[in-house]
Amino acid sequence: MLPIPGQMFTAVALAIIFTANLPISFALIFITNPLTMPAIFYGAYKLGAWIIGTDPIEVEFQASWTWFTQSLDEIWIPLVVGSQVLGILLAGLGYLLIDALWRNAIKRQWAARQRKRNQ
């Protein structure tokens, strides 16, 4: 949930450094695509403003690079804080979900193997 250009390179580099699953790291980058980015980053901004205790600035949003660069001075601290917290929360939930799915798949494979041996 990094509000930066080039997050693909950052995610891939960190996946290599921390020996994480590279295909999943690369694929999850596309959660923040041009269609979802405004909603996700607006939510991250509101979350960050709530966390640091500031009132969110009511602005008329325009999905343009010009609007973003002109508004960055006012929104960057809550945006970064909210993005980091949102990223950590989603990473934790994603880890738990993938772990549960993996364990379920292993249990099913083990049960199938046991059924095959008992036949």
Z-matrix of the N, CA and C atoms (Angstrom, degrees):
N
C 1 1.445
C 2 1.519 1 111.15
N 3 1.298 2 116.28 1 34.60
C 4 1.462 3 119.66 2 179.61
C 5 1.519 4 110.46 3 -77.79
N 6 1.327 5 117.23 4 124.04
C 7 1.471 6 118.71 5 179.60
C 8 1.522 7 111.75 6 -83.04
N 9 1.326 8 115.22 7 55.71
C 10 1.463 9 119.83 8 -177.80
C 11 1.518 10 109.67 9 -132.34
N 12 1.322 11 116.94 10 150.23
C 13 1.458 12 118.29 11 171.15
C 14 1.533 13 109.24 12 -70.51
N 15 1.280 14 116.81 13 149.23
C 16 1.455 15 120.25 14 178.34
C 17 1.510 16 114.01 15 80.91
N 18 1.345 17 117.34 16 22.99
C 19 1.453 18 118.72 17 -179.13
C 20 1.531 19 111.84 18 -65.66
N 21 1.338 20 116.75 19 -19.63
C 22 1.457 21 120.86 20 177.51
C 23 1.536 22 110.01 21 -62.30
N 24 1.315 23 116.16 22 -46.14
C 25 1.466 24 120.15 23 -178.68
C 26 1.526 25 111.06 24 -67.29
N 27 1.329 26 116.38 25 -38.86
C 28 1.457 27 120.73 26 178.37
C 29 1.524 28 110.68 27 -63.80
N 30 1.321 29 116.96 28 -45.85
C 31 1.466 30 120.89 29 -178.82
C 32 1.525 31 111.35 30 -64.38
N 33 1.316 32 117.23 31 -42.92
C 34 1.467 33 120.43 32 179.76
C 35 1.527 34 110.39 33 -65.48
N 36 1.327 35 117.28 34 -44.05
C 37 1.472 36 120.68 35 179.38
C 38 1.528 37 110.85 36 -61.96
N 39 1.343 38 116.93 37 -44.11
C 40 1.463 39 119.66 38 179.52
C 41 1.524 40 111.62 39 -68.05
N 42 1.324 41 117.77 40 -34.37
C 43 1.466 42 120.32 41 176.99
C 44 1.528 43 110.50 42 -64.41
N 45 1.320 44 116.56 43 -38.40
C 46 1.470 45 120.09 44 178.18
C 47 1.529 46 110.20 45 -69.25
N 48 1.322 47 116.70 46 -45.36
C 49 1.471 48 120.63 47 -178.58
C 50 1.522 49 111.33 48 -61.02
N 51 1.349 50 116.53 49 -44.84
C 52 1.460 51 120.83 50 -176.43
C 53 1.528 52 113.04 51 -93.35
N 54 1.317 53 117.40 52 11.53
C 55 1.463 54 124.45 53 -178.61
C 56 1.530 55 111.88 54 47.32
N 57 1.318 56 114.98 55 47.00
C 58 1.464 57 121.75 56 176.16
C 59 1.520 58 108.70 57 -86.78
N 60 1.295 59 115.99 58 173.81
C 61 1.451 60 122.01 59 179.04
C 62 1.530 61 108.18 60 -72.30
N 63 1.297 62 117.15 61 107.05
C 64 1.459 63 122.50 62 -174.95
C 65 1.531 64 113.15 63 -64.50
N 66 1.339 65 120.11 64 -46.52
C 67 1.473 66 118.43 65 178.90
C 68 1.536 67 113.14 66 -60.98
N 69 1.323 68 117.32 67 -40.43
C 70 1.467 69 119.14 68 178.77
C 71 1.521 70 110.21 69 -67.94
N 72 1.321 71 117.86 70 -41.51
C 73 1.463 72 120.94 71 178.33
C 74 1.520 73 110.84 72 -60.23
N 75 1.316 74 116.16 73 -42.92
C 76 1.460 75 120.48 74 179.68
C 77 1.521 76 111.09 75 -67.19
N 78 1.324 77 117.14 76 -43.50
C 79 1.470 78 120.90 77 -177.28
C 80 1.530 79 111.60 78 -66.50
N 81 1.319 80 117.52 79 -38.02
C 82 1.458 81 120.58 80 -177.00
C 83 1.523 82 113.02 81 -70.73
N 84 1.312 83 117.10 82 -14.24
C 85 1.462 84 120.08 83 176.00
C 86 1.518 85 109.89 84 -60.71
N 87 1.321 86 116.29 85 -33.08
C 88 1.451 87 120.40 86 -173.73
C 89 1.528 88 113.71 87 -78.99
N 90 1.341 89 117.46 88 4.44
C 91 1.464 90 119.79 89 169.49
C 92 1.521 91 108.48 90 -62.14
N 93 1.327 92 115.39 91 -40.84
C 94 1.470 93 119.50 92 176.67
C 95 1.523 94 107.86 93 -94.45
N 96 1.313 95 115.09 94 83.82
C 97 1.458 96 121.34 95 177.00
C 98 1.530 97 108.34 96 -105.78
N 99 1.304 98 119.18 97 173.96
C 100 1.469 99 119.82 98 -177.26
C 101 1.533 100 114.86 99 -56.58
N 102 1.312 101 118.22 100 -25.13
C 103 1.466 102 119.96 101 178.70
C 104 1.530 103 112.61 102 -80.07
N 105 1.329 104 117.24 103 -37.47
C 106 1.460 105 121.12 104 -175.83
C 107 1.527 106 113.58 105 -94.53
N 108 1.319 107 116.77 106 -18.89
C 109 1.463 108 121.05 107 -174.54
C 110 1.530 109 113.98 108 -56.72
N 111 1.330 110 120.01 109 -46.69
C 112 1.470 111 117.95 110 -179.15
C 113 1.530 112 113.25 111 -58.94
N 114 1.318 113 117.58 112 -44.06
C 115 1.463 114 120.52 113 -179.20
C 116 1.523 115 111.51 114 -67.44
N 117 1.325 116 116.88 115 -43.44
C 118 1.463 117 120.37 116 -178.45
C 119 1.525 118 110.52 117 -65.44
N 120 1.309 119 117.39 118 -46.69
C 121 1.464 120 119.15 119 -177.84
C 122 1.522 121 112.36 120 -72.86
N 123 1.324 122 118.03 121 -28.28
C 124 1.466 123 119.76 122 173.94
C 125 1.528 124 109.31 123 -66.67
N 126 1.332 125 116.10 124 -44.03
C 127 1.467 126 119.81 125 175.98
C 128 1.520 127 111.85 126 -62.36
N 129 1.325 128 116.55 127 -40.34
C 130 1.467 129 120.36 128 177.77
C 131 1.526 130 110.85 129 -64.25
N 132 1.333 131 116.74 130 -39.71
C 133 1.458 132 121.16 131 177.69
C 134 1.531 133 110.59 132 -62.44
N 135 1.337 134 116.69 133 -46.81
C 136 1.466 135 120.46 134 179.91
C 137 1.532 136 110.42 135 -63.36
N 138 1.327 137 117.20 136 -40.84
C 139 1.464 138 121.35 137 177.64
C 140 1.519 139 110.71 138 -62.84
N 141 1.333 140 116.86 139 -45.92
C 142 1.458 141 120.88 140 179.35
C 143 1.516 142 112.31 141 -63.01
N 144 1.318 143 117.07 142 -40.40
C 145 1.466 144 120.50 143 177.87
C 146 1.528 145 110.14 144 -63.99
N 147 1.326 146 117.08 145 -39.38
C 148 1.458 147 120.92 146 178.45
C 149 1.530 148 110.58 147 -66.11
N 150 1.332 149 116.97 148 -42.34
C 151 1.467 150 120.95 149 -178.11
C 152 1.522 151 111.28 150 -64.18
N 153 1.330 152 117.19 151 -46.03
C 154 1.466 153 118.95 152 -177.26
C 155 1.525 154 112.54 153 -85.01
N 156 1.318 155 116.85 154 -2.35
C 157 1.453 156 120.66 155 173.11
C 158 1.515 157 115.70 156 78.64
N 159 1.312 158 117.04 157 29.86
C 160 1.456 159 120.23 158 176.23
C 161 1.522 160 108.89 159 -110.78
N 162 1.302 161 114.94 160 155.69
C 163 1.457 162 119.19 161 176.04
C 164 1.523 163 108.76 162 -78.52
N 165 1.331 164 116.84 163 132.00
C 166 1.475 165 118.61 164 176.81
C 167 1.524 166 109.79 165 -64.17
N 168 1.287 167 115.10 166 141.70
C 169 1.456 168 120.81 167 178.68
C 170 1.519 169 107.63 168 -79.53
N 171 1.306 170 115.60 169 125.81
C 172 1.460 171 119.84 170 177.63
C 173 1.520 172 107.82 171 -83.47
N 174 1.299 173 115.08 172 108.25
C 175 1.460 174 120.41 173 -178.72
C 176 1.514 175 108.74 174 -122.89
N 177 1.282 176 115.46 175 157.56
C 178 1.451 177 120.24 176 174.85
C 179 1.521 178 107.34 177 -87.94
N 180 1.321 179 115.51 178 106.01
C 181 1.457 180 121.42 179 -174.75
C 182 1.516 181 111.00 180 -72.22
N 183 1.327 182 114.32 181 138.24
C 184 1.455 183 122.08 182 171.34
C 185 1.519 184 107.08 183 -131.95
N 186 1.300 185 116.94 184 130.48
C 187 1.460 186 120.69 185 -178.54
C 188 1.527 187 109.96 186 -79.02
N 189 1.331 188 115.58 187 73.12
C 190 1.460 189 119.80 188 178.90
C 191 1.524 190 109.21 189 -144.14
N 192 1.284 191 114.91 190 153.49
C 193 1.460 192 121.03 191 178.65
C 194 1.529 193 110.56 192 -65.35
N 195 1.315 194 117.19 193 -36.42
C 196 1.460 195 121.68 194 179.27
C 197 1.525 196 110.80 195 -61.59
N 198 1.329 197 116.80 196 -46.96
C 199 1.463 198 120.06 197 178.81
C 200 1.518 199 110.19 198 -60.24
N 201 1.340 200 116.47 199 -44.02
C 202 1.462 201 121.14 200 -177.95
C 203 1.524 202 111.17 201 -61.47
N 204 1.322 203 117.59 202 -47.53
C 205 1.467 204 119.87 203 -177.69
C 206 1.526 205 111.95 204 -68.28
N 207 1.330 206 117.60 205 -32.24
C 208 1.456 207 119.90 206 178.13
C 209 1.525 208 112.12 207 -74.71
N 210 1.332 209 117.72 208 -29.35
C 211 1.465 210 121.96 209 -178.63
C 212 1.520 211 112.78 210 -92.56
N 213 1.309 212 117.90 211 -8.30
C 214 1.457 213 121.36 212 -173.52
C 215 1.517 214 113.13 213 -59.22
N 216 1.329 215 118.60 214 -37.86
C 217 1.466 216 120.98 215 179.55
C 218 1.521 217 111.75 216 -57.45
N 219 1.315 218 117.18 217 -35.04
C 220 1.455 219 121.58 218 -175.85
C 221 1.523 220 113.39 219 -87.24
N 222 1.326 221 117.47 220 -26.32
C 223 1.467 222 119.65 221 -170.49
C 224 1.528 223 114.75 222 -112.28
N 225 1.316 224 119.97 223 -6.60
C 226 1.460 225 119.40 224 -167.42
C 227 1.522 226 114.19 225 -67.51
N 228 1.329 227 119.79 226 -39.04
C 229 1.468 228 119.64 227 -178.37
C 230 1.525 229 111.31 228 -65.87
N 231 1.342 230 119.55 229 -52.64
C 232 1.472 231 117.40 230 176.91
C 233 1.531 232 113.24 231 -62.09
N 234 1.320 233 116.99 232 -34.11
C 235 1.464 234 120.27 233 179.46
C 236 1.522 235 111.37 234 -64.55
N 237 1.309 236 117.49 235 -45.48
C 238 1.467 237 120.72 236 -179.59
C 239 1.529 238 110.73 237 -66.98
N 240 1.336 239 116.75 238 -44.57
C 241 1.468 240 119.89 239 179.61
C 242 1.526 241 110.14 240 -61.96
N 243 1.325 242 116.78 241 -48.82
C 244 1.461 243 120.20 242 179.99
C 245 1.514 244 112.78 243 -63.34
N 246 1.321 245 117.04 244 -38.90
C 247 1.468 246 120.48 245 179.06
C 248 1.523 247 111.11 246 -64.38
N 249 1.325 248 116.59 247 -41.04
C 250 1.464 249 119.41 248 -179.92
C 251 1.522 250 111.53 249 -67.13
N 252 1.328 251 116.65 250 -45.04
C 253 1.465 252 120.02 251 179.07
C 254 1.526 253 110.18 252 -64.07
N 255 1.315 254 117.05 253 -45.03
C 256 1.456 255 121.06 254 178.14
C 257 1.527 256 110.70 255 -61.12
N 258 1.312 257 117.07 256 -42.24
C 259 1.462 258 120.95 257 178.32
C 260 1.515 259 112.47 258 -62.56
N 261 1.330 260 116.71 259 -42.42
C 262 1.465 261 120.55 260 179.55
C 263 1.527 262 110.65 261 -66.01
N 264 1.339 263 116.29 262 -43.97
C 265 1.466 264 119.62 263 179.05
C 266 1.530 265 111.55 264 -63.33
N 267 1.319 266 116.60 265 -46.03
C 268 1.460 267 119.77 266 -179.77
C 269 1.529 268 111.80 267 -67.57
N 270 1.325 269 117.13 268 -33.89
C 271 1.469 270 119.90 269 176.50
C 272 1.528 271 110.10 270 -64.70
N 273 1.318 272 116.92 271 -43.63
C 274 1.461 273 120.33 272 178.34
C 275 1.514 274 112.26 273 -62.77
N 276 1.348 275 116.05 274 -45.71
C 277 1.462 276 119.54 275 177.70
C 278 1.528 277 111.64 276 -64.57
N 279 1.323 278 116.19 277 -40.00
C 280 1.463 279 120.13 278 177.68
C 281 1.518 280 111.81 279 -63.19
N 282 1.327 281 116.12 280 -40.93
C 283 1.461 282 120.12 281 177.93
C 284 1.526 283 110.85 282 -60.87
N 285 1.335 284 115.86 283 -47.09
C 286 1.461 285 119.69 284 -179.82
C 287 1.524 286 111.43 285 -62.91
N 288 1.326 287 116.93 286 -40.95
C 289 1.462 288 120.77 287 179.14
C 290 1.532 289 111.45 288 -64.42
N 291 1.310 290 117.07 289 -48.88
C 292 1.474 291 120.61 290 -179.82
C 293 1.525 292 110.51 291 -63.45
N 294 1.328 293 117.31 292 -39.67
C 295 1.463 294 121.01 293 178.71
C 296 1.528 295 110.35 294 -62.59
N 297 1.328 296 117.20 295 -43.76
C 298 1.465 297 120.59 296 179.23
C 299 1.530 298 110.82 297 -65.12
N 300 1.326 299 117.04 298 -42.68
C 301 1.463 300 120.15 299 178.18
C 302 1.529 301 111.16 300 -63.52
N 303 1.324 302 116.31 301 -40.95
C 304 1.466 303 120.54 302 179.74
C 305 1.526 304 110.94 303 -64.57
N 306 1.327 305 116.39 304 -45.99
C 307 1.462 306 119.81 305 179.31
C 308 1.528 307 111.19 306 -62.15
N 309 1.319 308 116.44 307 -40.19
C 310 1.461 309 120.54 308 178.60
C 311 1.531 310 110.54 309 -63.56
N 312 1.317 311 117.07 310 -42.36
C 313 1.469 312 120.59 311 179.02
C 314 1.527 313 110.63 312 -63.55
N 315 1.316 314 117.46 313 -41.35
C 316 1.476 315 121.21 314 179.50
C 317 1.529 316 110.11 315 -65.37
N 318 1.345 317 116.52 316 -42.00
C 319 1.468 318 119.42 317 178.66
C 320 1.525 319 110.95 318 -62.23
N 321 1.334 320 117.34 319 -42.07
C 322 1.463 321 120.42 320 178.82
C 323 1.527 322 110.70 321 -64.71
N 324 1.321 323 117.61 322 -41.53
C 325 1.473 324 120.19 323 178.54
C 326 1.525 325 110.41 324 -64.57
N 327 1.329 326 116.09 325 -41.18
C 328 1.460 327 120.29 326 -179.86
C 329 1.536 328 110.52 327 -64.49
N 330 1.336 329 116.18 328 -42.64
C 331 1.470 330 120.14 329 179.38
C 332 1.526 331 110.13 330 -65.31
N 333 1.320 332 117.98 331 -40.44
C 334 1.470 333 121.01 332 178.50
C 335 1.521 334 110.30 333 -64.85
N 336 1.308 335 117.07 334 -39.41
C 337 1.460 336 120.98 335 178.18
C 338 1.527 337 110.89 336 -64.92
N 339 1.335 338 115.88 337 -40.52
C 340 1.466 339 119.66 338 178.58
C 341 1.530 340 111.28 339 -66.27
N 342 1.336 341 116.77 340 -41.37
C 343 1.465 342 119.83 341 177.66
C 344 1.510 343 110.80 342 -63.11
N 345 1.316 344 117.58 343 -38.71
C 346 1.461 345 121.56 344 -179.45
C 347 1.524 346 110.64 345 -66.39
N 348 1.335 347 117.25 346 -38.95
C 349 1.460 348 120.74 347 179.61
C 350 1.530 349 111.60 348 -69.53
N 351 1.327 350 117.48 349 -33.33
C 352 1.457 351 121.34 350 -177.34
C 353 1.512 352 112.46 351 -80.55
N 354 1.292 353 120.39 352 -8.06
C 355 1.472 354 121.84 353 179.72
C 356 1.480 355 111.94 354 -80.99
